[in-house]
Amino acid sequence: MLKLTKKESKALLISFFVTAAGLYIAVHYSKVYIPLLSADKNIYPWTFSSVSDQESGGASELNVIEVAPALRFNFRLPQAYSHPWVAFTLEFAGFDGASEYVDWSQYKTLNLMVACDPKNVLSFTLYTFEAGFTKVGHFMTHRNSGVFFKCHEGKQRVVIELDNLTTPDWWLIQNGLHLSDQQYHLDKVVGIALHNSPQSPRQTLSGVAVYSAVLEGRDWQMITVACCVFAIIWLGVLGWGLQLRKTLQVNSAALRITDDAKKEPVFAPYQQLPRVNQTGTNKTKDAVLSYIATEYANPDLNIEMVASATAANRAKINEILKNEYGFTFSVYLNKLRLAEAARLLHDDDLSVADVADGVGYGSPSYFITLFKKEYGCTPSSYKNHKTTASS
C-alpha cells in the first residue's frame, strides 16, 4: 500500500479543500437569472401584442391594462363561441424592432409570479423556429409548444420547464407532422405568450397579473473553465508529488548506499582463481576478471587493453561483465576502483588525492564527483566519518 509523506498528505488535503470550495463557488455563481419584464433594460428586448378570436369572427375580448412594472390584462370569453381564445404575446425584437431569434438553450426554467381573479387555468406557449415550416415575417408559422397551469387570486410562483413543453395536436396535423414529433429547439426562440384554456371561465371578466418573469439557468462555460483550472492544479500537484517521491527515493537510496559503504565496500577487487582445469568459457571469463583486478589502478586501462591481453573481443568482455555483475566494462571498472578507494580511505596516512591516484584516477575532482555519485557523500566526509567512528 502506498504511504504518503506529510508533505504529500498536506498538499492533497489543501488541494481537495481548494477544489471543493472552488467548485462550490463556480456552481453557485454559474446560476443565471434573467428578468424579462423590463423591456428597455432586458438583454432580450421585446414588443407585446394582444390578439383574440375577433380576427376570425369571434367575440372574445382582451384588454391590456399595463406592461410595466407588471403585466396586467383582463379578458372575457363568450359562452356561445365553441373555441374562444385570447393571447397576450411577447415577441423578441432587435434594435430595429423587427423579430429576432434568441438563444435560450442555457436556461432550464422560466419562473412566473402570477395572480388571477377569479381563479383560472391558463396556457403558456413558447414559439420557436422550425426548419421547413417557419416563414420569415409570419409569426404564427413558428412551432408553438406549451403547458397549462393553475392560477389563483393570490400571488403564486409558477415554474415553466422550458425543455418539457408539448406541441399541440392541431399544429402537428396542420403541418403534416407525426403526433409524436415533440422535439423543438431552444436556440431559436422568437416569443412567448399567455393564453386562456378550455377551462377558463365564460361570460366572466377574468383578470391576470404577471409580477415577474425570470429565466433561470446555468452558465456551463464557467463550470467547464473551473473544471479545467482545477484539473490543471491537480496535474500540477500530481507532478509535484511524483517529483517529490522520486527525490525522496533517490535521497533514501543514496543514504542507504552511504551507510552500506561506511560499513563495508560494495565491491572488493577481484581475486584471481586457481588456474586449474580452466577450459572454454570459464577460462576466458577468469582471464578477463583477473586482468581487470590486477590492472584497475592503471589510469590508462581501457577495454582494448583487456581485449589485447586476454584475446577476448569487446563484445565478449561486456557479455562476461554483464552476466557476472550486470554492468558494462566502464561501469564495472568505476565501481571496482571506487570500492577500493572506500577501503583505502580508512588509512589516515593517505589523502584524498593519494587515494584517487592509487585507484587509477588522475583527476581528484573527477574522482570526488564519481565517489559522491556512488556513495552519496564526498571522500573527505566518508574519511572523516570513518575516523570518528573508529576513535
N, C-alpha and C positions, 0 to 999 in steps of 0.2 A: 504493500500500500504506500502510495506517495505521501511523504510527510512534508509539510510546508514549514519554511522558516518563519521567524517572527516578522521579518520584513515583507515576505510574500503574503502572509496572513493579513497584515495590516493594510497592504496595498489592495488586496482583494476586497477586504471589508470596506475600505474607503470607496473603491470603485463601485461596489454594489450599492452603497447608500447614495452616492452621487448619481448613478444611473437611475435608481428607483425614484429619487427626488426629481431628477431631470425629466424622466418620462411622465411623472405625475403632473409636473408643471406644463409640459408640452401637450399632454392630453387635455388638461384643464383649459389652457389658453388657446387650444386649437378649435374650441367650440365657437361657432359663428352665429351671431344673431343679427338679422337684418329686418328692421321695421319697414313696412310698406306704405303706411298711410300718409306719411309726409312726402307728397309727390314732388315738391320742389327741392327737398334735401335728400331724396332717396337715390341710391345707386341704380335703382330700376325705375326711372320716371314713367308715369302712366297718365293716361287720359281716361275719363269714365264715360259711360253711356248707359242709358236706360231704355230697354225695349220691352215690348209686350205683344200679345196676340192681336192687338188692334191693326197691326200691319197686314194681317191675313183675315181681317173681318171680325175679329173677336171683340170682347167688351171689357177685358181686364184693364185695371187702372194701376199705374205706378207713378209715385210722386217722390222725387228726391228732395229731402229737407236740407241736408248739408253733407259735405265731403271732408271737412276738416273742422276741428281736430279729430272728429269721429265720422264714420259713415252712417247716415240716418236716412231711411226711406220707409214709406208705407205703401201698401198695395191692397187692392180689393179684387177678388175673383168672383165672377158672376156664377150663379147657380145653374143657369140653363146651358152654358157652354160646356161641351163634353171634356175638352182638354185645355183648360185655360192655363196660360203661362206668362210669367214676367221674369225679367232678368236684369240684375244690376251688374255691369261688366267693367272691369279694369283692364284696359288694353295697353300693353307696354309700348312705349314710343321713344324714338330717338330725339335728338335736339331739334330736328326739323318738324317734329310732331307726327311723322309717319310711323307706321307699325314697325316694330323691331323685335327680333327674337332675342331672348335672354337665356343664359345657361344656368339652370337650377340643379345641375347634376350633383353638386356638393351638399345639397340640402336634403334633409330627411323628412322634416315635417313643416307644416305651416300652422302656427298656433293662433287661434282667433279668440278674442274676448268679445262675446256677443250677448245680446238680450233681445227677447221677442215679447211683444204684447199684442194679443194673447199668446200663449204657448203655441209652438208651431213645429213643423218638420220641414227643414229647408234642404236644398241640394247645393253642394259645392261642385264647381266644374273647372277643370284645367284644360286649356286649349293649347295644343302642340302641333308642330309641323309634321305632316305625314307625306312622305315621298310618294309621288304618283297620284295624289289626290288633292293636296293643298294647291290652291291657285293664288298667286301673289295679288294682294289687294282685295281678296274675298275672305273676310274673317271667318265666316261660317263653314268654309271648306276645310278648316283645321280639325284634326281629331279632337273630340271632347271626351274627357274621362272624368268621372265624378264619384261622389259618395253622398249619402243622405245623413243628416244629423239632427238631433232634437235640440230645440231652443226654448228656454223658459223665460219667465218675466224678469228674474234677477240676472245679474251678470254671471256668466259661466265661461269656463275655458273649454274650447273645442280643439282637439288635436287632429289635423288632417295629415294622414300618412301619404306623402306625395308619390311614393312608389307602390301604393296599394289601392289604386283607383280602378274603376270599372268603366269601360266604354259601353254605352247603351246599345241595345239590340238594333234599334231603328237606324243608327248611324252606320253600323256594320252592314246591315242589309241594304241600305241606300247606296253604299259604295261597293257592294258586291264582295264583301269580305266574310270569312267564316266567323261564326259567333264565338268561337274560341280564341280568335285573334285579339288578345287583350294587351299586346305589347305597345308601349309608347315611349317616347324619348324626352327626358327632362333637359337635354342640352339645347332644345329649341322650343322654348315656351313663348307664346305670344300674348297670353292673357288669362285671367281667371274671372269667375262670375258666381254670384249667388242667385239661385232660382227658388221659386216655390216648388212644392212637391204635390203629388196626388192627394196627400193627407193634409194639405194646408186648408184652413177654414175658408168656407164660401160665404159670400154676402156679408163679410166682416172686414172692417178696416184693420189690417194687420201691420203692426209697426216692427221694424228691425233696426237695431243699432249695433254697429261694429266698432268697438272702442279701440281695438288694436289688432294688427295682423303682423305677426313676426315670423320670418323664416328662420329655421334652426337647422344647423348642420355642423359639419366638421371640416377643418382645413387639413386635408390629408397630406398636403405638401409639407406642412410644418412638422407633422408627425414623421414623415419619411426622412426629412432633413435631420430631425432629432435622432432617429434610429441610426442613421449613417454616422452622425457625430459620435454617438456612444459606441458604435461598432468600431470606429477608428480608435477611440480611447481604450477599448478592451483589447484590441490588437496590439496597441502600444504597451499596455500593462502585461499582456502575454509575452510580447517580445522582450520587455524588461525582465520579466520573471525567468524566461529561458536563459537570457544572458547572465542574470544573477546566479542561477543554478549552475550554469557552465563555469562561471568564475569560482563559485564555491567548490565545485568538484575539482577544478584544476588546483586550487589552493590546498584542498584536502589531500589530493594526490601528491602534491609537492611536499606537504608536511609529512605524509606517510613515508615517502621516499627518503626525505631528510632524516627522519627518525631511524629508518632501517639502515641508512648509510652510516649514521653515527654509531650504530651497534656493530655492524659488520659490513664490509664492502660487498656490493651486489655481485660483482664479478671477481673471480680470482684468476690470475694468469694461468694459462693452460699448462698442465703438467704433461711432459712427454710420456707416452705409454711405452712399455717394454716392446721392443721390436721383435716379437716372437710370432712366427707363423702368420705374418701380415701378408695378405694377398688381396687382389682385386680392389673393390671399392673401399674397404676399411684401410688398406694401405695408403691409398690416395688421401682419404679423409685425415688420417693420423699425420700424414706428412704436411698437409695444409695447416692443421691446427698447431702442430709442433713448430712449424716455421714462424707463424704469427706470434706464438707465445714467446719465441726466442727473440724475434726482431721488432716487437711492438714499440720499443723505445727508440727505434731509428726514425728520426723525423722525416726521412725520405721514403719510408716504407709505403708502397702502393700495391695495387692488385697485380700489376705487371711483374713486379719483383717476385711476388708469391708464385705467380704462374711460371716464371722462368726457373725458380728454384725447385718447384715440385712437379713440373711437367703437367700441371692441370690448367686447363684454359679458364678464362674469366667466368664463363657460364657455370662451369663445374665448381669453381670456388664459391660463387654466390649460392649455388644449389646446396653445397655442403653446409655453409653457414646458416642458410635458411632452414634446412632440415634440423640442424642441431640447436640453434638458438632463436630462429625466427627473424634474423637480421641479415641485411646485405653486408658486404665487406666493410664499407666505410663506417656504417653504424656500429658493427661489432668491434672494429678497431678502436673507435672512440670510447665505447663502453669499457673495453678492456683497459685502455690507458687511464680512464677516469677512476675505475675500481682500484687500480694500482696506486693512483695518486691519492685516493682516500686513505689507503694503508700507509703510504709514505708520510702523509700529514701528521701521523702520530709521532713522528720523530721531531723533537723540539729543535734539533740542530739544523733541520732543513727549512729554508724559506720557501715561500710560495713559488718564487721564480726557480729555485733549485728543483722543486718537485715537478714543475711544468717541464723543465728541460730534461729531467730524468725519465719522464714517461713519453717523450717524443714531441712535445710542443715547443717550438722555437719562440712563439709569441706568448708571453704571460697573459696579456689582455684577452687573447683568443681562448686560452686555457680557462681563465676565470669565467668567461661567458659560457663555455660549454659545461663547466662544473656546476655553475648556478642553475643552468637549464636542467641538468641531470638530477641534482640533489636539493634544489630549492634554496640554496644558500651559497655564499661565496666561500672559496677555500680558506680565507682568513677566519671567517665566522666558524667554519667547521673545525679548523685547527684550535681556535680559542675554546670552543665547546669541549673538545677532547681533552685539552689541557686542564680545564676547570674540572671536568668530570673525574679525571684520573687523580687530581690533587684532593 
